[in-house]
Amino acid sequence: MTTKPTRLIRLPEVLNRAAMSKSRFYQAINPKHPKYDERAPHPVRMGSTVAFVETEVEEWLQTLVQRGRQPTPDSKEAA
């Protein structure tokens, strides 16, 4: 069994994939912020820089897509 190597991606790539502003992303990863998302990827510190595990970012993006496609209580379902 072969395992796929862990790929780290930097913040600009995460923001590009998420189509999200830097400030909104930092809100999502800050546990003290009201818009904190516990499923958001956690940064990996590498000296003075940070990166994110690509698979964790992709999994988080899938949860955002799934949440965005769920009907809201205000929406009316088609009959």
C-alpha positions as CSV (number, residue, x, y, z in Angstrom):
1,M,0.0,0.0,0.0
2,T,1.4,3.4,-1.0
3,T,0.5,6.5,0.8
4,K,0.2,9.9,-0.9
5,P,2.8,12.3,0.3
6,T,1.5,15.2,2.5
7,R,1.5,18.4,0.5
8,L,1.6,21.7,2.3
9,I,0.1,24.8,0.6
10,R,0.6,28.4,1.6
11,L,-2.1,30.9,2.5
12,P,-2.5,32.6,-0.9
13,E,-3.3,29.2,-2.4
14,V,-5.8,28.5,0.3
15,L,-7.5,31.8,-0.2
16,N,-7.6,31.3,-4.0
17,R,-9.2,27.8,-3.6
18,A,-11.7,29.1,-1.0
19,A,-12.5,32.3,-2.9
20,M,-12.3,34.0,0.4
21,S,-10.7,37.1,1.8
22,K,-7.8,36.9,4.2
23,S,-9.7,38.5,7.0
24,R,-12.7,36.1,6.6
25,F,-10.3,33.1,6.6
26,Y,-8.6,34.3,9.7
27,Q,-12.0,34.6,11.3
28,A,-12.8,31.0,10.4
29,I,-9.6,29.7,12.0
30,N,-9.7,31.9,15.2
31,P,-11.5,30.0,18.0
32,K,-12.3,33.3,19.8
33,H,-14.1,34.8,16.8
34,P,-17.9,34.3,16.4
35,K,-17.4,33.1,12.8
36,Y,-15.0,30.4,13.9
37,D,-15.3,27.2,11.9
38,E,-14.1,24.1,13.9
39,R,-13.7,22.2,10.6
40,A,-11.4,24.8,9.1
41,P,-7.8,23.7,8.5
42,H,-5.3,24.4,11.2
43,P,-2.0,26.1,10.2
44,V,1.3,24.2,10.3
45,R,4.0,26.5,11.6
46,M,7.3,26.4,9.8
47,G,9.6,28.9,11.5
48,S,8.3,32.3,10.7
49,T,5.8,31.1,8.1
50,V,2.7,28.9,8.0
51,A,1.2,26.5,5.6
52,F,-1.8,24.2,5.5
53,V,-2.2,20.5,4.7
54,E,-3.7,20.3,1.3
55,T,-6.1,17.4,2.0
56,E,-7.4,19.2,5.1
57,V,-8.1,22.3,3.0
58,E,-9.9,20.2,0.4
59,E,-12.0,18.4,3.0
60,W,-13.0,21.8,4.6
61,L,-13.9,23.2,1.2
62,Q,-16.2,20.2,0.6
63,T,-18.0,20.9,3.9
64,L,-18.5,24.5,2.8
65,V,-20.0,23.3,-0.5
66,Q,-22.3,20.9,1.3
67,R,-23.5,23.5,3.8
68,G,-24.1,26.0,0.9
69,R,-26.3,23.5,-0.9
70,Q,-28.5,22.6,2.0
71,P,-31.9,24.3,2.0
72,T,-32.4,27.0,4.6
73,P,-35.5,27.1,6.8
74,D,-36.6,30.2,4.8
75,S,-36.4,28.6,1.4
76,K,-39.4,26.8,-0.1
77,E,-38.8,23.4,-1.5
78,A,-40.1,22.7,-5.0
79,A,-43.1,20.3,-5.0
